[in-house]
Amino acid sequence: MFLPVNKKDMEERGWADVDFVYVNGDAYVDHPSFGAAIISRVLEHEGFRVAILAQPNWRSTDDFMRFGKPRLGFLVSAGNIDSMVAHYTAAKKPRSNDEYSPGGKAGKRPDRAVITYCQQIRQAYPDTNIIIGGLEASLRRFAHYDYWDDRVRPSILLESGADLLSYGMGEKSISQIAHMLDKGIPINQITDIKGTCYLTEPKNTPLMGAECPSLDNCLNSKKEYAISCRIQQDEQDHIRGKLIKQRHGDKMLIQNPPMEPLTTEEFDAIYDLPYEYTYHPMYEVQGGVPAIEEVKFSITHNRGCFGGCNFCAIQLHQGRYMSKRSKESILKEAKYMTGIPDFKGYIHDVGGPTANFRNPSCEKQKTEGLCKGKKCLAPTPCKNLVADHGEYDEILSELRALPKVKKVFIRSGIRYDYVLEDRDQTFLRDLVNYHVSGQLRVAPEHCSESVLDFMGKQHIESYDRFSKKYFDLSNNAEKEQYLVPYLMSSHPGSTLDDAIELALFLKQRRIRPDQVQDFYPTPGTISTCMFYTGLDPYTMQNVYVAKNPHDKALQRALLQYYNPKNRDLVEEALRKAGRQDLIPVLLGNRPNNKKAVNYGRNNKKQTKR
């Protein structure tokens, strides 16, 4: 049964009021791939009455008063992604659709949804408790650079006027908050829960912990902002991470240390809650909610990512420490899926932030946490790395054997550099033989050593090694399969020369990417810090950043040099870089009318390389 979405639903349950109203920028989808579904079901399991207010009309207070004043407070989230990312492309152009809204139509949520929702709630109920969470709140918990305003904004806790911020995944912290409120503890006295942030008078600032440069210092000095970003990243560890303080005018922002990750037993229990695994039926007339299509028959088996790419928000939100579900829990969910009427025999994914991570990358992390300022895989794998796909491969094998299951795919990102470190190549063989839907997507992102260093990625040689193994195994299995590389243009540190190097790399390997992603400065990442400050926060060395739209267009065009529409831009880029000698190399031969070969096709010519 779905949770109440209106007064009628409340009355049918015999509720006179609710404990919490969950305000969400997404449509209501009761599936564990959606944060709102997990948090609301966790609270329900704890005995609290929760109502869902999905995509309210933010232009008045009417919708926010639909359930009356909740007994314990409002929970506010922008949805599964940051509302500004949901609304705008990397070029700051409005998106034409929204996968998390009914019918995929844009415009169902405001810009900066958390702030706007909180303002309307305060107007409706000035003395109610407001707790904010989800990705938008989590990534904006400190003073942060905002790409769309092109300036540093204060903590979203200050801007929203909320009482408390739950960062990270939030199940444990929201449960503790709820029980403390239920005991009658005023929300301004809830200051010691891990995984939360609060504002206080400077005189009440805890003595321990690390202090970031203040909001004013971050506004006035890019160097100070870079230092602040580094501290936030370094302390994002549940074992060794410290409390963090940051002055915001006459207030002090306090971030308590991160909450401990879920144990396997806790993780299993969350996925055993009574989700409906679909969107609320009220959206049927509007065509449903498109975002469910990719995840309805997908299984999450892990959380966290020790890969730590600098452009990725996962390490600041979920953290780098791995947590996992048990094989029994995963198989139980899969068996349930096979009974859903529209299941066609295909499990679309068994993954997470990174599909092939199950355990911490080394034994040391279990007692000492992850190393500060270091990465497990880049620029080269740590000597303490333990690469083992055995458990994951066993799970996949048992899923394949289930009745009604025809195929099990892996669509989450595969860290191919981690695959290469596993001496037992059984997983790679099984991946090629059973789990690729014709195309395997991997993310080398670039080929330039300096750019990859700024990204926090391994150098391109690891991609070449993996590519050879992948195609050799595909040929041995007599399968015509493709390798689809994700590539990024204009990442901080990428010069025009680097983009030319990548264009030559793609031409040599006959890779023609259909899509190229411009770097998107999402809040809270190390790469976004580089984009804004022009500094590497770990070395304080200058970093070149392509910010001018035309400079970005030149780099992007080089990655698709073969497209006739890009000819003028490619020629301009080559002349600007003094590489006129490459004009006939990249532009001399135009493709004929036949469909171009994309992705580095697995054919006989490639096999001979």
Secondary structure by P-SEA (a helix, b strand, c coil): ccccccaaaaaaaccccccbbbbbccccccccccaaaaaaaaaaaabbbbbbbcccccccccccccccccccbbbbbccccccccccccccccccccccccccccccccccaaaaaaaaaaaaacccbbbbbbcaaaaaacccccccccccccccccccccccbbbccccaaaaaaaaaaaaacccccccccccccccccccccccccccccccaaaaaccaaaaaaaaaaaaaacccccccbbbbbcccbbbbbccccccccaaaaaaaaacccccccccccccccccccccccccbbbccccccccccccccccccccbbbbbcaaaaaaaaaaaaacccccccccccccccccccccccccccccccccccccccccccccbbbbaaaaaaaaaaaaacccccbbbbccccaaaaaaacccaaaaaaaaccccccbbbbbcccccaaaaaaaccccaaaaaaaaaaaaaaaaaaccbbbbbbbbbcccccccaaaaaaaaaaaaaaccccccccccccccccaaaaaaacccccccccbbbbcccaaaaaaaaaaaacccccaaaaaaaaaaaacccccccccccccccccccccccccccccccc
